[in-house]
Amino acid sequence: MKNLSIIILSIVLSSCEHGAAKLDINNIEVHRAYQDSILHKNNDPNIKLSALKNLITEYRNLKLENKDSNANYLYLMGRLYSSLFTIKDYPLNGFLFDSVTKNLRDSNLYINYVDSSLYYNEEALKRNSNDLRAMYNFTNVWYSDLSYFGIKEKQNIRIPYSYFRDQVKWNSRLNYILNNSNKFYNLDSSINKELSQFIVTIPYFLLISDIDVNSFDFTVENNLSKIIKWNETYTTLNKFQNFKFTDEQKILNNKLSIIYEKSIKRIEKNRNIAQKRENINSFGSQYIGSWDSDYAILKVFNDGTYTIHHYSPNPEDGQGVWDCTSNSITFTRTKGAHIAFMYEEIYHSESATLDYRNIFAPTLCKNGPDGHVDFCFHNHKN
């Protein structure tokens, strides 16, 4: 495919009129070959940067219908701006950054190329969320900006890091990378899957550096979300044939795996609690209050708990939690006596579900195996 694109490009460039304007915007490979033919003519980074600026101007001036919503055009523009960070001929030290003055060579240029690259690749992904190359460029530039900031921060040097210029947008882009990276493994049809491997590696590195394995707080929802995302990236990275974890990462992965297993249980518990609260909010009003009988008094509270006091045959107290549907309520004992005493199996069980028999004259009953009413509560008071 690449050789065919070069042949087609050569034919186009041999005509009297040539350049990006003569290329079909739908033929991405030809455009990629054209851009590379310009950028790779000279190895001098200053000449290369001048060529890159000219290419950007050339593509900006293309007369295309609805080009600002054309996924191919957006990707190609994003590719050009990304070149400042994806081509090794533009090094940070000695070119973008002046080691003598300890300043960026051109702060405005840096900001423009970071922001423009992220913008165009992001817009391309909005039109085609499966665009592997746009995602690669988007992730690469976002991470390069983070990496450059980290390098210079250690030297007590500040650069115009995009996080400080727009934290809301920065976090939105971080979440996009975390939430969308793993799918590109299956979308990458190349043999070595180098692009998708890089895309998945970045969130993995971000997460292992952000999760505290020594004092992980299972009560923080954001921590649980992070460990779930870590497991997704870890699972995907294991599929890449050319990816190998370091010994240090293997040790860390084992610790994170233990946290993940505990987190799954915690998430399930939280999910059950949330469902219970939803049920109580939807149907609980008919149960909340005091329920009297000749033998006991049951008090049902709107926080999902209950208490019971048995008058006979022996005074005894109990408490627990409850859940409900539109026509039944389930009591789960946590301490002391249960809600029934006539039917021993229920009395000694952990939970029992009772039917709401009559909405106009409510009576909570539990039928025994012989078909008789085991225990009833009536005289409901809110």
Secondary structure by P-SEA (a helix, b strand, c coil): caaaaaaaaaaaaaccccccccccccaaaaaaaaaaaaaaccccaaaaaaaaaaaaaaaaacccccccccaaaaaaaaaaaaccccccccccccccccccccccccaaaaaaaaaaaaaaaaaaaaacccaaaaaaaaaaaaaaaaaaaaaaaaacccccccccccaaaaaaaaaaaaacccccccccccccaaaaaaaaaaaaaaaaacccccccccccaaaaaaaaaaaaaaaaaaacccccccaaaaaaaaaaaaaaaaaaaaaaaaaaaaaaaaaaaccccccccbbbcccbbbbbcccccbbbbbcccbbbbbcccccccccbbbbbbcccccccccccccccccbbbbbbccccbbbbbbbccccccccccccccc
